[in-house]
Amino acid sequence: MKQGIHPEYGPAKIVCGCGSVLEINATVKTISLDICSVCHPFYTGTQKLVDTAGRVEKFRRRVAKAEPK
């Protein structure tokens, strides 16, 4: 590895919009995020299924029709 051409690698903080702070090692001192795994709906289980133009009901009818009785 050549000397003097690589960036400094050290402790860094990741700060999310929800207030969560993570400490890692990186080449930059701070990283700002809008959303993280602490507040993302997919990981928190608060994700809502949005029914656009009856697509969910259409899918459920199709699945019910395909199931053997």
PyMOL Python script that loads the backbone (N, CA, C, O; Angstrom):
from pymol import cmd

cmd.read_pdbstr("""\
ATOM      1  N   MET A   1       0.842  -1.168   0.000  1.00  0.00           N
ATOM      2  CA  MET A   1       0.000   0.000   0.000  1.00  0.00           C
ATOM      3  C   MET A   1       0.896   1.242   0.000  1.00  0.00           C
ATOM      4  O   MET A   1       1.807   1.345   0.821  1.00  0.00           O
ATOM      5  N   LYS A   2       0.649   2.166  -0.895  1.00  0.00           N
ATOM      6  CA  LYS A   2       1.442   3.393  -0.960  1.00  0.00           C
ATOM      7  C   LYS A   2       1.100   4.300   0.217  1.00  0.00           C
ATOM      8  O   LYS A   2      -0.049   4.353   0.657  1.00  0.00           O
ATOM      9  N   GLN A   3       2.075   4.989   0.705  1.00  0.00           N
ATOM     10  CA  GLN A   3       1.899   5.908   1.822  1.00  0.00           C
ATOM     11  C   GLN A   3       1.435   7.271   1.320  1.00  0.00           C
ATOM     12  O   GLN A   3       1.897   7.743   0.282  1.00  0.00           O
ATOM     13  N   GLY A   4       0.518   7.908   2.058  1.00  0.00           N
ATOM     14  CA  GLY A   4       0.126   9.277   1.786  1.00  0.00           C
ATOM     15  C   GLY A   4      -0.942   9.472   0.720  1.00  0.00           C
ATOM     16  O   GLY A   4      -1.313  10.615   0.452  1.00  0.00           O
ATOM     17  N   ILE A   5      -1.459   8.407   0.093  1.00  0.00           N
ATOM     18  CA  ILE A   5      -2.465   8.603  -0.950  1.00  0.00           C
ATOM     19  C   ILE A   5      -3.864   8.154  -0.507  1.00  0.00           C
ATOM     20  O   ILE A   5      -4.838   8.396  -1.219  1.00  0.00           O
ATOM     21  N   HIS A   6      -3.972   7.514   0.639  1.00  0.00           N
ATOM     22  CA  HIS A   6      -5.253   7.001   1.103  1.00  0.00           C
ATOM     23  C   HIS A   6      -5.871   7.954   2.119  1.00  0.00           C
ATOM     24  O   HIS A   6      -5.147   8.575   2.898  1.00  0.00           O
ATOM     25  N   PRO A   7      -7.210   8.082   2.126  1.00  0.00           N
ATOM     26  CA  PRO A   7      -7.861   8.971   3.092  1.00  0.00           C
ATOM     27  C   PRO A   7      -7.769   8.391   4.511  1.00  0.00           C
ATOM     28  O   PRO A   7      -7.578   7.188   4.693  1.00  0.00           O
ATOM     29  N   GLU A   8      -7.906   9.256   5.488  1.00  0.00           N
ATOM     30  CA  GLU A   8      -7.887   8.831   6.891  1.00  0.00           C
ATOM     31  C   GLU A   8      -9.145   8.016   7.187  1.00  0.00           C
ATOM     32  O   GLU A   8     -10.244   8.397   6.784  1.00  0.00           O
ATOM     33  N   TYR A   9      -8.985   6.918   7.877  1.00  0.00           N
ATOM     34  CA  TYR A   9     -10.079   6.022   8.217  1.00  0.00           C
ATOM     35  C   TYR A   9     -10.196   5.999   9.726  1.00  0.00           C
ATOM     36  O   TYR A   9      -9.272   5.574  10.419  1.00  0.00           O
ATOM     37  N   GLY A  10     -11.332   6.457  10.240  1.00  0.00           N
ATOM     38  CA  GLY A  10     -11.478   6.523  11.683  1.00  0.00           C
ATOM     39  C   GLY A  10     -12.924   6.537  12.103  1.00  0.00           C
ATOM     40  O   GLY A  10     -13.813   6.290  11.288  1.00  0.00           O
ATOM     41  N   PRO A  11     -13.173   6.825  13.371  1.00  0.00           N
ATOM     42  CA  PRO A  11     -14.555   6.811  13.881  1.00  0.00           C
ATOM     43  C   PRO A  11     -15.413   7.881  13.205  1.00  0.00           C
ATOM     44  O   PRO A  11     -14.958   8.985  12.909  1.00  0.00           O
ATOM     45  N   ALA A  12     -16.674   7.507  12.973  1.00  0.00           N
ATOM     46  CA  ALA A  12     -17.630   8.426  12.352  1.00  0.00           C
ATOM     47  C   ALA A  12     -18.996   8.205  12.961  1.00  0.00           C
ATOM     48  O   ALA A  12     -19.275   7.139  13.508  1.00  0.00           O
ATOM     49  N   LYS A  13     -19.846   9.209  12.867  1.00  0.00           N
ATOM     50  CA  LYS A  13     -21.207   9.110  13.385  1.00  0.00           C
ATOM     51  C   LYS A  13     -22.195   9.209  12.235  1.00  0.00           C
ATOM     52  O   LYS A  13     -22.062  10.056  11.351  1.00  0.00           O
ATOM     53  N   ILE A  14     -23.187   8.327  12.263  1.00  0.00           N
ATOM     54  CA  ILE A  14     -24.300   8.394  11.325  1.00  0.00           C
ATOM     55  C   ILE A  14     -25.490   8.935  12.108  1.00  0.00           C
ATOM     56  O   ILE A  14     -25.893   8.353  13.115  1.00  0.00           O
ATOM     57  N   VAL A  15     -26.049  10.045  11.645  1.00  0.00           N
ATOM     58  CA  VAL A  15     -27.167  10.690  12.326  1.00  0.00           C
ATOM     59  C   VAL A  15     -28.386  10.637  11.413  1.00  0.00           C
ATOM     60  O   VAL A  15     -28.353  11.120  10.282  1.00  0.00           O
ATOM     61  N   CYS A  16     -29.461  10.043  11.923  1.00  0.00           N
ATOM     62  CA  CYS A  16     -30.710   9.931  11.154  1.00  0.00           C
ATOM     63  C   CYS A  16     -31.640  11.085  11.515  1.00  0.00           C
ATOM     64  O   CYS A  16     -31.474  11.738  12.545  1.00  0.00           O
ATOM     65  N   GLY A  17     -32.613  11.319  10.654  1.00  0.00           N
ATOM     66  CA  GLY A  17     -33.611  12.353  10.899  1.00  0.00           C
ATOM     67  C   GLY A  17     -34.477  12.058  12.108  1.00  0.00           C
ATOM     68  O   GLY A  17     -35.037  12.980  12.700  1.00  0.00           O
ATOM     69  N   CYS A  18     -34.603  10.776  12.493  1.00  0.00           N
ATOM     70  CA  CYS A  18     -35.409  10.396  13.656  1.00  0.00           C
ATOM     71  C   CYS A  18     -34.658  10.601  14.963  1.00  0.00           C
ATOM     72  O   CYS A  18     -35.242  10.477  16.039  1.00  0.00           O
ATOM     73  N   GLY A  19     -33.358  10.917  14.879  1.00  0.00           N
ATOM     74  CA  GLY A  19     -32.564  11.149  16.074  1.00  0.00           C
ATOM     75  C   GLY A  19     -31.657   9.988  16.448  1.00  0.00           C
ATOM     76  O   GLY A  19     -30.876  10.095  17.393  1.00  0.00           O
ATOM     77  N   SER A  20     -31.746   8.906  15.736  1.00  0.00           N
ATOM     78  CA  SER A  20     -30.902   7.749  15.996  1.00  0.00           C
ATOM     79  C   SER A  20     -29.465   8.051  15.578  1.00  0.00           C
ATOM     80  O   SER A  20     -29.231   8.646  14.526  1.00  0.00           O
ATOM     81  N   VAL A  21     -28.502   7.639  16.408  1.00  0.00           N
ATOM     82  CA  VAL A  21     -27.091   7.875  16.125  1.00  0.00           C
ATOM     83  C   VAL A  21     -26.362   6.535  16.165  1.00  0.00           C
ATOM     84  O   VAL A  21     -26.475   5.793  17.141  1.00  0.00           O
ATOM     85  N   LEU A  22     -25.617   6.228  15.112  1.00  0.00           N
ATOM     86  CA  LEU A  22     -24.813   5.020  15.036  1.00  0.00           C
ATOM     87  C   LEU A  22     -23.356   5.425  14.909  1.00  0.00           C
ATOM     88  O   LEU A  22     -23.042   6.430  14.272  1.00  0.00           O
ATOM     89  N   GLU A  23     -22.471   4.657  15.506  1.00  0.00           N
ATOM     90  CA  GLU A  23     -21.043   4.936  15.391  1.00  0.00           C
ATOM     91  C   GLU A  23     -20.377   3.818  14.603  1.00  0.00           C
ATOM     92  O   GLU A  23     -20.526   2.640  14.927  1.00  0.00           O
ATOM     93  N   ILE A  24     -19.643   4.201  13.568  1.00  0.00           N
ATOM     94  CA  ILE A  24     -18.949   3.259  12.700  1.00  0.00           C
ATOM     95  C   ILE A  24     -17.560   3.798  12.401  1.00  0.00           C
ATOM     96  O   ILE A  24     -17.171   4.847  12.915  1.00  0.00           O
ATOM     97  N   ASN A  25     -16.826   3.094  11.583  1.00  0.00           N
ATOM     98  CA  ASN A  25     -15.557   3.592  11.052  1.00  0.00           C
ATOM     99  C   ASN A  25     -15.759   3.946   9.587  1.00  0.00           C
ATOM    100  O   ASN A  25     -16.335   3.166   8.828  1.00  0.00           O
ATOM    101  N   ALA A  26     -15.287   5.120   9.190  1.00  0.00           N
ATOM    102  CA  ALA A  26     -15.456   5.577   7.808  1.00  0.00           C
ATOM    103  C   ALA A  26     -14.399   6.633   7.503  1.00  0.00           C
ATOM    104  O   ALA A  26     -13.620   7.026   8.371  1.00  0.00           O
ATOM    105  N   THR A  27     -14.389   7.077   6.269  1.00  0.00           N
ATOM    106  CA  THR A  27     -13.436   8.104   5.846  1.00  0.00           C
ATOM    107  C   THR A  27     -13.964   9.514   6.076  1.00  0.00           C
ATOM    108  O   THR A  27     -13.201  10.474   5.969  1.00  0.00           O
ATOM    109  N   VAL A  28     -15.255   9.664   6.393  1.00  0.00           N
ATOM    110  CA  VAL A  28     -15.832  10.968   6.719  1.00  0.00           C
ATOM    111  C   VAL A  28     -16.227  10.972   8.188  1.00  0.00           C
ATOM    112  O   VAL A  28     -16.441   9.910   8.772  1.00  0.00           O
ATOM    113  N   LYS A  29     -16.326  12.148   8.791  1.00  0.00           N
ATOM    114  CA  LYS A  29     -16.607  12.245  10.231  1.00  0.00           C
ATOM    115  C   LYS A  29     -18.080  12.064  10.562  1.00  0.00           C
ATOM    116  O   LYS A  29     -18.414  11.410  11.551  1.00  0.00           O
ATOM    117  N   THR A  30     -18.978  12.640   9.741  1.00  0.00           N
ATOM    118  CA  THR A  30     -20.412  12.515  10.006  1.00  0.00           C
ATOM    119  C   THR A  30     -21.153  12.209   8.705  1.00  0.00           C
ATOM    120  O   THR A  30     -20.774  12.668   7.628  1.00  0.00           O
ATOM    121  N   ILE A  31     -22.211  11.428   8.838  1.00  0.00           N
ATOM    122  CA  ILE A  31     -23.072  11.099   7.710  1.00  0.00           C
ATOM    123  C   ILE A  31     -24.501  11.369   8.163  1.00  0.00           C
ATOM    124  O   ILE A  31     -24.911  10.889   9.219  1.00  0.00           O
ATOM    125  N   SER A  32     -25.268  12.131   7.382  1.00  0.00           N
ATOM    126  CA  SER A  32     -26.658  12.445   7.712  1.00  0.00           C
ATOM    127  C   SER A  32     -27.585  11.641   6.819  1.00  0.00           C
ATOM    128  O   SER A  32     -27.394  11.576   5.604  1.00  0.00           O
ATOM    129  N   LEU A  33     -28.593  11.026   7.431  1.00  0.00           N
ATOM    130  CA  LEU A  33     -29.577  10.222   6.703  1.00  0.00           C
ATOM    131  C   LEU A  33     -30.972  10.779   6.926  1.00  0.00           C
ATOM    132  O   LEU A  33     -31.239  11.408   7.950  1.00  0.00           O
ATOM    133  N   ASP A  34     -31.860  10.549   5.972  1.00  0.00           N
ATOM    134  CA  ASP A  34     -33.256  10.920   6.136  1.00  0.00           C
ATOM    135  C   ASP A  34     -34.025   9.819   6.858  1.00  0.00           C
ATOM    136  O   ASP A  34     -34.930  10.098   7.644  1.00  0.00           O
ATOM    137  N   ILE A  35     -33.660   8.565   6.586  1.00  0.00           N
ATOM    138  CA  ILE A  35     -34.383   7.431   7.141  1.00  0.00           C
ATOM    139  C   ILE A  35     -33.397   6.291   7.375  1.00  0.00           C
ATOM    140  O   ILE A  35     -32.479   6.088   6.580  1.00  0.00           O
ATOM    141  N   CYS A  36     -33.585   5.552   8.457  1.00  0.00           N
ATOM    142  CA  CYS A  36     -32.666   4.457   8.799  1.00  0.00           C
ATOM    143  C   CYS A  36     -33.472   3.213   9.157  1.00  0.00           C
ATOM    144  O   CYS A  36     -34.700   3.217   9.064  1.00  0.00           O
ATOM    145  N   SER A  37     -32.789   2.159   9.564  1.00  0.00           N
ATOM    146  CA  SER A  37     -33.476   0.913   9.899  1.00  0.00           C
ATOM    147  C   SER A  37     -34.287   1.024  11.182  1.00  0.00           C
ATOM    148  O   SER A  37     -35.161   0.193  11.431  1.00  0.00           O
ATOM    149  N   VAL A  38     -34.014   2.028  11.995  1.00  0.00           N
ATOM    150  CA  VAL A  38     -34.772   2.218  13.227  1.00  0.00           C
ATOM    151  C   VAL A  38     -36.149   2.817  12.933  1.00  0.00           C
ATOM    152  O   VAL A  38     -37.128   2.475  13.596  1.00  0.00           O
ATOM    153  N   CYS A  39     -36.229   3.701  11.951  1.00  0.00           N
ATOM    154  CA  CYS A  39     -37.493   4.393  11.675  1.00  0.00           C
ATOM    155  C   CYS A  39     -38.132   4.007  10.339  1.00  0.00           C
ATOM    156  O   CYS A  39     -39.229   4.480  10.039  1.00  0.00           O
ATOM    157  N   HIS A  40     -37.489   3.169   9.532  1.00  0.00           N
ATOM    158  CA  HIS A  40     -38.051   2.786   8.236  1.00  0.00           C
ATOM    159  C   HIS A  40     -39.274   1.890   8.446  1.00  0.00           C
ATOM    160  O   HIS A  40     -39.209   0.946   9.232  1.00  0.00           O
ATOM    161  N   PRO A  41     -40.386   2.167   7.760  1.00  0.00           N
ATOM    162  CA  PRO A  41     -41.609   1.390   7.959  1.00  0.00           C
ATOM    163  C   PRO A  41     -41.448  -0.104   7.692  1.00  0.00           C
ATOM    164  O   PRO A  41     -42.116  -0.907   8.344  1.00  0.00           O
ATOM    165  N   PHE A  42     -40.608  -0.496   6.781  1.00  0.00           N
ATOM    166  CA  PHE A  42     -40.430  -1.917   6.484  1.00  0.00           C
ATOM    167  C   PHE A  42     -39.852  -2.656   7.684  1.00  0.00           C
ATOM    168  O   PHE A  42     -40.280  -3.768   7.993  1.00  0.00           O
ATOM    169  N   TYR A  43     -38.887  -2.047   8.359  1.00  0.00           N
ATOM    170  CA  TYR A  43     -38.228  -2.698   9.494  1.00  0.00           C
ATOM    171  C   TYR A  43     -39.002  -2.557  10.789  1.00  0.00           C
ATOM    172  O   TYR A  43     -38.867  -3.406  11.671  1.00  0.00           O
ATOM    173  N   THR A  44     -39.809  -1.517  10.937  1.00  0.00           N
ATOM    174  CA  THR A  44     -40.558  -1.317  12.173  1.00  0.00           C
ATOM    175  C   THR A  44     -41.881  -2.061  12.175  1.00  0.00           C
ATOM    176  O   THR A  44     -42.498  -2.207  13.230  1.00  0.00           O
ATOM    177  N   GLY A  45     -42.333  -2.535  11.024  1.00  0.00           N
ATOM    178  CA  GLY A  45     -43.588  -3.264  10.949  1.00  0.00           C
ATOM    179  C   GLY A  45     -44.801  -2.368  10.844  1.00  0.00           C
ATOM    180  O   GLY A  45     -45.926  -2.842  11.002  1.00  0.00           O
ATOM    181  N   THR A  46     -44.606  -1.092  10.583  1.00  0.00           N
ATOM    182  CA  THR A  46     -45.732  -0.165  10.470  1.00  0.00           C
ATOM    183  C   THR A  46     -46.079   0.121   9.017  1.00  0.00           C
ATOM    184  O   THR A  46     -46.823   1.055   8.718  1.00  0.00           O
ATOM    185  N   GLN A  47     -45.540  -0.684   8.125  1.00  0.00           N
ATOM    186  CA  GLN A  47     -45.800  -0.475   6.709  1.00  0.00           C
ATOM    187  C   GLN A  47     -47.263  -0.770   6.407  1.00  0.00           C
ATOM    188  O   GLN A  47     -47.799  -1.790   6.840  1.00  0.00           O
ATOM    189  N   LYS A  48     -47.895   0.108   5.676  1.00  0.00           N
ATOM    190  CA  LYS A  48     -49.291  -0.050   5.326  1.00  0.00           C
ATOM    191  C   LYS A  48     -49.410  -0.377   3.851  1.00  0.00           C
ATOM    192  O   LYS A  48     -48.683   0.163   3.016  1.00  0.00           O
ATOM    193  N   LEU A  49     -50.316  -1.251   3.550  1.00  0.00           N
ATOM    194  CA  LEU A  49     -50.567  -1.624   2.163  1.00  0.00           C
ATOM    195  C   LEU A  49     -51.558  -0.627   1.580  1.00  0.00           C
ATOM    196  O   LEU A  49     -52.681  -0.508   2.070  1.00  0.00           O
ATOM    197  N   VAL A  50     -51.160   0.074   0.560  1.00  0.00           N
ATOM    198  CA  VAL A  50     -52.005   1.083  -0.050  1.00  0.00           C
ATOM    199  C   VAL A  50     -52.736   0.448  -1.225  1.00  0.00           C
ATOM    200  O   VAL A  50     -52.115  -0.060  -2.159  1.00  0.00           O
ATOM    201  N   ASP A  51     -54.053   0.485  -1.165  1.00  0.00           N
ATOM    202  CA  ASP A  51     -54.875  -0.099  -2.217  1.00  0.00           C
ATOM    203  C   ASP A  51     -55.140   0.966  -3.273  1.00  0.00           C
ATOM    204  O   ASP A  51     -55.885   1.915  -3.032  1.00  0.00           O
ATOM    205  N   THR A  52     -54.535   0.808  -4.431  1.00  0.00           N
ATOM    206  CA  THR A  52     -54.711   1.758  -5.506  1.00  0.00           C
ATOM    207  C   THR A  52     -55.641   1.153  -6.553  1.00  0.00           C
ATOM    208  O   THR A  52     -55.310   0.158  -7.199  1.00  0.00           O
ATOM    209  N   ALA A  53     -56.779   1.756  -6.704  1.00  0.00           N
ATOM    210  CA  ALA A  53     -57.770   1.363  -7.715  1.00  0.00           C
ATOM    211  C   ALA A  53     -58.192  -0.103  -7.566  1.00  0.00           C
ATOM    212  O   ALA A  53     -58.414  -0.787  -8.564  1.00  0.00           O
ATOM    213  N   GLY A  54     -58.304  -0.590  -6.310  1.00  0.00           N
ATOM    214  CA  GLY A  54     -58.815  -1.931  -6.065  1.00  0.00           C
ATOM    215  C   GLY A  54     -57.864  -3.053  -6.445  1.00  0.00           C
ATOM    216  O   GLY A  54     -58.313  -4.180  -6.658  1.00  0.00           O
ATOM    217  N   ARG A  55     -56.603  -2.793  -6.535  1.00  0.00           N
ATOM    218  CA  ARG A  55     -55.655  -3.825  -6.960  1.00  0.00           C
ATOM    219  C   ARG A  55     -55.545  -4.957  -5.944  1.00  0.00           C
ATOM    220  O   ARG A  55     -55.396  -6.119  -6.321  1.00  0.00           O
ATOM    221  N   VAL A  56     -55.618  -4.620  -4.656  1.00  0.00           N
ATOM    222  CA  VAL A  56     -55.503  -5.652  -3.633  1.00  0.00           C
ATOM    223  C   VAL A  56     -56.709  -6.584  -3.703  1.00  0.00           C
ATOM    224  O   VAL A  56     -56.556  -7.804  -3.650  1.00  0.00           O
ATOM    225  N   GLU A  57     -57.898  -6.019  -3.820  1.00  0.00           N
ATOM    226  CA  GLU A  57     -59.103  -6.851  -3.920  1.00  0.00           C
ATOM    227  C   GLU A  57     -59.088  -7.690  -5.188  1.00  0.00           C
ATOM    228  O   GLU A  57     -59.507  -8.847  -5.164  1.00  0.00           O
ATOM    229  N   LYS A  58     -58.619  -7.138  -6.279  1.00  0.00           N
ATOM    230  CA  LYS A  58     -58.519  -7.883  -7.524  1.00  0.00           C
ATOM    231  C   LYS A  58     -57.569  -9.067  -7.359  1.00  0.00           C
ATOM    232  O   LYS A  58     -57.851 -10.161  -7.848  1.00  0.00           O
ATOM    233  N   PHE A  59     -56.444  -8.855  -6.672  1.00  0.00           N
ATOM    234  CA  PHE A  59     -55.486  -9.926  -6.422  1.00  0.00           C
ATOM    235  C   PHE A  59     -56.102 -10.994  -5.532  1.00  0.00           C
ATOM    236  O   PHE A  59     -55.939 -12.186  -5.794  1.00  0.00           O
ATOM    237  N   ARG A  60     -56.806 -10.586  -4.487  1.00  0.00           N
ATOM    238  CA  ARG A  60     -57.430 -11.561  -3.573  1.00  0.00           C
ATOM    239  C   ARG A  60     -58.488 -12.392  -4.288  1.00  0.00           C
ATOM    240  O   ARG A  60     -58.602 -13.590  -4.028  1.00  0.00           O
ATOM    241  N   ARG A  61     -59.258 -11.789  -5.176  1.00  0.00           N
ATOM    242  CA  ARG A  61     -60.248 -12.555  -5.952  1.00  0.00           C
ATOM    243  C   ARG A  61     -59.566 -13.570  -6.846  1.00  0.00           C
ATOM    244  O   ARG A  61     -60.023 -14.707  -6.960  1.00  0.00           O
ATOM    245  N   ARG A  62     -58.481 -13.170  -7.476  1.00  0.00           N
ATOM    246  CA  ARG A  62     -57.749 -14.060  -8.363  1.00  0.00           C
ATOM    247  C   ARG A  62     -57.158 -15.236  -7.586  1.00  0.00           C
ATOM    248  O   ARG A  62     -57.202 -16.372  -8.058  1.00  0.00           O
ATOM    249  N   VAL A  63     -56.609 -14.978  -6.406  1.00  0.00           N
ATOM    250  CA  VAL A  63     -56.026 -16.036  -5.590  1.00  0.00           C
ATOM    251  C   VAL A  63     -57.123 -16.977  -5.093  1.00  0.00           C
ATOM    252  O   VAL A  63     -56.942 -18.194  -5.079  1.00  0.00           O
ATOM    253  N   ALA A  64     -58.260 -16.409  -4.686  1.00  0.00           N
ATOM    254  CA  ALA A  64     -59.371 -17.246  -4.200  1.00  0.00           C
ATOM    255  C   ALA A  64     -59.903 -18.127  -5.307  1.00  0.00           C
ATOM    256  O   ALA A  64     -60.304 -19.263  -5.054  1.00  0.00           O
ATOM    257  N   LYS A  65     -59.913 -17.628  -6.524  1.00  0.00           N
ATOM    258  CA  LYS A  65     -60.396 -18.408  -7.652  1.00  0.00           C
ATOM    259  C   LYS A  65     -59.429 -19.551  -7.973  1.00  0.00           C
ATOM    260  O   LYS A  65     -59.862 -20.625  -8.389  1.00  0.00           O
ATOM    261  N   ALA A  66     -58.132 -19.330  -7.785  1.00  0.00           N
ATOM    262  CA  ALA A  66     -57.125 -20.324  -8.117  1.00  0.00           C
ATOM    263  C   ALA A  66     -57.001 -21.425  -7.065  1.00  0.00           C
ATOM    264  O   ALA A  66     -56.504 -22.512  -7.361  1.00  0.00           O
ATOM    265  N   GLU A  67     -57.454 -21.150  -5.833  1.00  0.00           N
ATOM    266  CA  GLU A  67     -57.346 -22.147  -4.750  1.00  0.00           C
ATOM    267  C   GLU A  67     -58.340 -23.291  -4.989  1.00  0.00           C
ATOM    268  O   GLU A  67     -59.497 -23.056  -5.337  1.00  0.00           O
ATOM    269  N   PRO A  68     -57.873 -24.534  -4.796  1.00  0.00           N
ATOM    270  CA  PRO A  68     -58.790 -25.658  -4.939  1.00  0.00           C
ATOM    271  C   PRO A  68     -59.780 -25.682  -3.781  1.00  0.00           C
ATOM    272  O   PRO A  68     -59.428 -25.374  -2.643  1.00  0.00           O
ATOM    273  N   LYS A  69     -61.011 -26.049  -4.082  1.00  0.00           N
ATOM    274  CA  LYS A  69     -62.057 -26.037  -3.039  1.00  0.00           C
ATOM    275  C   LYS A  69     -62.304 -27.415  -2.502  1.00  0.00           C
ATOM    276  O   LYS A  69     -63.146 -27.593  -1.622  1.00  0.00           O
TER     277      LYS A  69
END
""", "prot")
cmd.dss("prot")
cmd.show_as("cartoon", "prot")
cmd.util.cbc("prot")
cmd.orient("prot")
